[in-house]
Amino acid sequence: MNLISVVEKKHLKNIPDLKSGDTVRVHQKVREGSKERIQIFEGVVIRIRGGKGTSATFTVRKIASGVGVERTYPLHSPNIVKIEVLRRSKVRRAYLGYLRGLRGKAARMKEQQFDKLAVNVEERELKPEELAKPEEVEEIVETEEAKAEVSNEEEVDETKEELKEVSEEKDSEISEDTDEVAEEEALEEELKEKTEKEDKK
């Protein structure tokens, strides 16, 4: 378990087992100035994305006055009071985008029997044992810090080795340059001696 999953754990809600093709009723909190009310949106779930974490979303579609309306909700949003599964349909796809092009009878899906009481769960507060403990968070933070220190030490060692190699290369280049200069000076001395001997003759 990493730090992100521990932090996300306390924000997860107790939600029903949603599937594409379910007809659901979403109870959403809406604030209008200082007042707050519950708005209900009923339709078919056409897509569920993001897995089971706090980033999960689901899209609900319905036909209102002959116009298709879609809403995408965060699955674990604090503004969602309740999600009711009214009907479950038999579908073969995870994304029911083809429903956008169908109207009336053609948009109907084959209903599937399911246990409403088992699927629909009441929203409840998580128990203390289900919440992330401070000790777990501290332990994970310490582990991450230790990993970061080890990686920093390795980077420092690698940098030292690279600097050492560079300095050795420079030393070898300097020694080579020194040898070349010495050879050139020796050749100049020889030429000078030869010219002096020829002048004496």
Secondary structure as the mmCIF struct_conf table of DSSP 4:
data_model
#
loop_
_struct_conf.conf_type_id
_struct_conf.id
_struct_conf.beg_label_comp_id
_struct_conf.beg_label_asym_id
_struct_conf.beg_label_seq_id
_struct_conf.end_label_comp_id
_struct_conf.end_label_asym_id
_struct_conf.end_label_seq_id
HELX_RH_AL_P HELX_RH_AL_P1 LEU A 3 LYS A 9
TURN_TY1_P TURN_TY1_P1 LYS A 10 HIS A 11
TURN_TY1_P TURN_TY1_P2 SER A 20 GLY A 21
STRN STRN1 THR A 23 GLU A 32
TURN_TY1_P TURN_TY1_P3 GLY A 33 SER A 34
STRN STRN2 LYS A 35 ARG A 49
BEND BEND1 GLY A 50 GLY A 50
TURN_TY1_P TURN_TY1_P4 GLY A 51 LYS A 52
BEND BEND2 GLY A 53 GLY A 53
TURN_TY1_P TURN_TY1_P5 THR A 54 SER A 55
STRN STRN3 THR A 57 ALA A 64
TURN_TY1_P TURN_TY1_P6 SER A 65 GLY A 66
STRN STRN4 VAL A 67 PRO A 74
TURN_TY1_P TURN_TY1_P7 LEU A 75 HIS A 76
TURN_TY1_P TURN_TY1_P8 PRO A 78 ASN A 79
STRN STRN5 ILE A 80 SER A 89
BEND BEND3 ARG A 92 ARG A 92
BEND BEND4 ALA A 94 ALA A 94
HELX_RH_3T_P HELX_RH_3T_P1 GLY A 97 GLY A 101
HELX_RH_3T_P HELX_RH_3T_P2 GLY A 104 ALA A 107
STRN STRN6 GLU A 111 GLN A 112
HELX_RH_AL_P HELX_RH_AL_P2 LYS A 116 VAL A 119
HELX_LH_PP_P HELX_LH_PP_P1 GLU A 125 LYS A 127
HELX_RH_3T_P HELX_RH_3T_P3 PRO A 128 GLU A 130
BEND BEND5 LEU A 131 LEU A 131
HELX_LH_PP_P HELX_LH_PP_P2 ALA A 132 LYS A 133
HELX_RH_AL_P HELX_RH_AL_P3 PRO A 134 LYS A 200
#
